[in-house]
């Protein structure tokens, strides 16, 4: 309780205390006057000062203890902060449902995954770094490829029947998840899970690819390195034709820049 509130609560008691003090003080002076038969100042020359001081002191002490009783009462017991209850409650945020994605948005997400996978299959350097992502026998890659087929089917169903758009949305979400899982697994493992001979073949292929894409190498040397790298990688993974065509195009472009 704060001090103004304590004073407000203590006011009635203080008034009663003042009234009682005045009555006792006046009665005592009257009694003293009666005993001394009017010879008050000669019998008790300092009585006026004494009773005046006694009155002020008693009133002050009484008021002080009355206020303290209200200030230091049971209302001031320590309370844990966690036990406090605030009068003003926080308003809960109003949750609004997100609008369902349109077919165009779902198609964009679907094509983004297909584009990322297509870019990987067209880059022989990435295939050498992450051969498991090009290996359909690798469980995460196999799951992702199966989901690609299911997503295409769900897309066809949604085109024919718009009510099946939610199923198409679920298929796209699963495809995105499986793509990240397959790519992450292949990136973490590299070619460490392959046989020793296959790992050696990939290391040699990577070195040859460095030569094939080296701007400072001679043109015949680059092309020979490219063919050897392709042959080595084909002993390990089923190398897509798009990857072979892409590396051939890059080597040819370097040859043209030499002239």
N, C-alpha and C positions, 0 to 999 in steps of 0.2 A: 504494500500500500504506500502511495506517495504521501508527502507531508501535508499538502493542502487537504487531501481526503481525510487524513488523521485529525487535522484541526476541526474539520466539519463534524466528524463523529464525536470528538471530545468536547465540543462547545456546550452541550447541555450540562455535562458534569462540571465543567469549569464554572458555569454560571451558578450552579448549586453550591460549589465550593466557595465562590466569592460571597454569596449571600450568607452562608453559614459563618464565614470569617467575620463579616461585618457585624452580624448579630452578636457573636461572641465578643468581638472587640468593644462594641458599644456597651454591652452588658458589663463587661469587666471595668470599663471606665466609670459607669454609673455606680457599680459596687465600690470601687475605690473612692469615689466622691462621697458616697454615703458613709464609708468607714471613717474617712478623715474629716467628716462634718464640714465640708467646704474648704478645709485647710489643705487643699490638694497640693498646691505648689510648694508649701513649706515642708509637708510631710514626705512627699515623693517628688523632689524637684526635677528629676529626669524621667518621670513616668510617661510624660507625653511622647518624648522621643522614643522611649522603650516600646510603647505600644504601637507607635507608628511604624517602627522598624519591624516589629513582630507581625504586623498586618501585611506589610509588603512581602516579607520573607515567606510567610505561610501561603500567601496567594501564589507567589512565584513557584514555590516547591510543589504545591498541589497541581498547578497547571502543567508543570514539567512532567511529573509522573503520569498525569492523565494522558498527555500526548504520547509519551513513550509507550504506554500500555497499548495504544492503538497502532502505533508505528511498528513496534516490535512484537506484536501479537502473533497468533498462529497463522495470520495471513501471509507472513514473510517466510514461511518455510521454503527451503530450497527445493526447486522442482527441476527434474532433468529436462533438458531441451527436447528430447525425443518424446516426452509426455505432453508437451504443450499442444493445444489444439487451436489452430488459427481460425478466426471467425470467417475470414475470406478464403474460400476454397478456390484452388486453381481450376480454371475452366478446361475441360477436356477438349482436345482438338477434334474438330469434326472431320471424320474420315470420309472422303469422297471416292467413290469407285472410279478407277481409271477406265477410260473408254477402251473398248476392245480394239485391237489393231486391225487395220484394214487389210484386204488382200494384197494391195500394193506394198504395204509395209512388210508383210510376211514374205512376199516374194523377194523383196530387197534383202532381207536377212538370209533367206535360203540361198540366193545367188551369191551373197558375200562369202558364205562357207564354201560353196562350189568353186568360186573364184580363187579362194585361198588354197584349196586343195589342188586345183588345176595349175596354179602357179608353182606349187611344190613339185608336181609331176613333170613340169617343164624345165626344172632346174636340176641338172645333173650334179651340181656341186652340193645342193641341199640333200639330194638323194644319197650321195656318198656320206654325208654327215649324219643323216637320220634314215638309214636303210629300212628300219622297222616300219616307218610310215608308208613305205611302198610295198611292204610284205603283207599280203592278205591273210597269211597264216598267223600273224601276230594278233593275239586276242583283242586288244583295244582297237587296232586297225580294222580287224574283221567286223567288230561291232559297229564301228563308224560307217563302214561301207554298206552294211545291212541297213543301217538307219537312213542312208541316202536313198535307198530303194523305197523304203517305207514312206519317207517324206515326199518323194515324187508321186507315190500313189495317193497320199493324203491331199496333195495339191490338186490332182486330177479330180478327186471326189469333191473337193470344195468348189472347184470351178463348175462342176455339173450341178451341185446342190449347195448353195450358200449356207444352209443350216449346218453343214459339216465344217465350217470355218474354224470352230474351236478345236476340232480334232487336228486340223492342219496346223494351228498355232502350237498345240502340244507337240506335234511331230517336229516342228522347226526348233522349238526349245530343246528337245532331246538331241536333235542333230548338232546344235551348237555345243551342247554339253559333251557329246561324244567326240566331236572334233577336237575340242580343247584337251580332252583326256588322252586321245590317241597321239596328238602332237606333243603334249607334255611328256608322255611315256617315251616316245621315240627320242625326244631331245635329251631326256635324262639318261637313257640307256646307251645312246649312240650306237656303236656296233660291238659293244662289250659282251653281248649275249651270244654272238656268233662263234662258230668254230675258229680255231686258231688260223687255219688256212684261209678262211674267209676274211678274217680280220687283216691278215697280211695282204690279201688281194686288194682290200679297200684302201689300206695305207698306200700301196703302190699306185693305185688309181688316183688317189688324192694328189700325190706328187706329180703324176703325169698331167693331171688337170691344171696344176699350177703352171706347168710348162706350156700347155696348150693355150692358156689365156695370158701368157706373158707377152707384153708388147715388145720387149727387147729381144725375144727369141726369133730365130729365122722361121720363115713361113713353112718350109718342109718339116722342120723340127716340131713346130706347133701341131701340124696336121697329123704327123706320125704319133705324137703323144696323145692326141685326141682319140685316134683309133684304138690304141692300146688300152687307154683308160676305159673306153666303152666296152671292149672285150672283157676286161677284168671284172667290171661291175656286173656284166651279164652272167658271170659265174656265181654271183651272190644273190642278186635280186632280178626280178622280171622288169628290166629297164623299159619304160614306156618309149614309144616312138617319138613322142613330143619332146622328150628330154634329149634324145639323140639329134633330132632336127634342130633344136634350140642351140646346142653346143656347136653343131656344124655351122649354123648361121653366124654365131659369134666369132668362130675361127675365120670364116670367110671374110667377115667384115674387117678383121685385123689385117688380113692379107691385102684387102683393097686399100687400107690406110697406108700400107707399106709403099705403095706405088705413087 
